[in-house]
Amino acid sequence: MALIENLEHDGWEAFLRTSFRFALEVLKEDRFRPAGSSVDDLKSWLTAGGIARVRFHLAEQMKMRRFSRDRMAAVINCLEKLVDENRGALLHLMADGIVPGSAAECLAACGFSETEFHELLDRMTRGERPFEEWMREHGHTDEEIAHIFREIDKWLARSGILPRSFSPPNAN
């Protein structure tokens, strides 16, 4: 049964939550593994266009099947909550190139607006260290912060953003 058919029945919200989370898990582990038509719908939409494509297909199918305005709004609201709750998994899938994401979607997944992101960049170009400040404010030690930055540097090198010959600096 296609995803949209399951969203017409009672218990649709739990079904959507389970299907969405399972789709992310399958994409992470073995994206070509069949997982049932509802999960396969989500997987294909996510890999073909990210969250924007999921929103688009759900909206189109809900119109075709004549969902009430209230149900349509509830489904989209549920999807937005799922995106927020599964931000980390989505970012990993975007970083691995499995789920495409626009710059705006990546920023939204990180919890930033474009304006907030540009403000952070401006602070960084002035020599401020907003991420370190935030980590310290939340109880992270200098050793933890250095470890986090080394892991980020390694990921940037693996992703081709930094040259592969890049060697992360030692902890201060």
N, C-alpha and C positions, 0 to 999 in steps of 0.2 A: 504494500500500500504506500503510495507516495506521501511525502511529508504533509502536503496541504490537506489531504484527506484525513489525516490524524488530527489536524488542528481544528476540524469541524466538530469534534466530539468533546464530551466532558473529560476532564483530565488532560486537556491539550497542553497546558503549561508545563506540567511535569514531564510529559512526553517530549516537548521541545527542549527542555533543559537536558534531559538524558541524551537525546539525539545529538544535540549540539556538543556536549562534552565528549560523547563517544566519537563524534566526527573528528574533533581535535586530537583525541588520543590516537585514532587510526591514522590520521595524517602524520602524526609524529612518528609512529612506529612503522607503518607500512602503508603508504598512501594509496597503493594499487589494490589493496585487499578489499574484496566486496564485503559490505557490512549491512546489507538490507537497504531497500529502496529509499527509506526516509533519510538514513544516514548518508547514503550515496548521493542523494540530492544535495545535501549540505556540503559534502566533500567536493562535489563537482563545482558548485557555485563558489565555494571558498577558493578553490584553486584556479578558477577561471577569472575571478575579479574581486576576490576578497569580500569583506563585509558589505561593501556597496552593492555587489552582485547578489548577495543573499537578500538584502533589503528589497532590491528591485524585483527579484523573482517572487518573493513572498507577496509583495504588493500586487504584482500582476496577477498571480494566481488567486489571491483573495478577492480581487475585483471580478475575475472570471467566475468564481464560485459564489459570488454575491454575499460575501461576509458582511455582517452589519458594521457600521462605522465604529461602534464600540469594540467589537471583536478585533477589527483591523488595528485599531489604536493599541489594544491590549497586546496583540501579537508583536507589534513593532516595539512597544515598550519592554516586553519580555526579552526580545532580542537585544535591545540596548543594554539591559541589565546583564545578560549573558556575556556580551562583549566586555563590559566593565569587570565582571567577576573573573573572566578568563583572559584578562589582559596579558599576563605573562606568557601563557601558552601561545596566544596569537602573535605576540612579538617574536617569540622563538621561531614560529612558522614563517613569519615575514623575513626574519634574518636569514633563515635557511633557504629562502626563495621558493618555498612551497605555496605560501599564500601571498599574492601580490598585495602591496599596500602603497597608497599614495603617501606623500609626505604628510599631508593633513591627517590621514588615518593613523600613521605611525605616531605622530604627535598626540593625537587623541588617545591612542592606546597607552601612551606614557602618562596621560593625564595633564598634558600641556595644551594650551591654546597656541596659535601661531605667534600671537603677541607676547605671551609669557616666554616662549622659546627664544624669540629675538631679544627680549630683555636679558635672559640668561646669557646669550651670546655676547651682548654688549658688556655685561659685567665681566665676562671672561676676557674679552679683549682689553679691558681696563686693568687686567691683572688680578681680579678677584677670583676666588675659588669657591663658587656657590655650592658645588656638590660636596666638597670636603666639609664646608661649614655645616651643611644639612646633616651629613653623616655624623659629625662630632656632636651636633645638637641632639641626635638620636642615640647617643651612647656608644658609637663605634670607636674603637681604639685606633691609634696611628697604624698599628700592624695590620688590622683588618682593612683599613682604608688602602694601604699600600697593596695588600693582596687583591682587593677589588680592582684597583687600577691596573695591576699586572694582568689580571684575567681579561679585562677590557682590551688591553693592548694586544694580548694574544688573539682574541677574537677578531679585532680589527685587522691583524696581520693575516689570519686565516681567511677572512672575508675579502682580502685584496685591497682593503682601504689603506693599509700601511704596507710597505714593501715586505715581502716574505723574509728578507734578510734582517728586518727590524728585530732588535733584541730589547725586550722591556727592561727599563732601568731597575736596579736593585732598590729595595726599600730604603728610605732615608733613615 
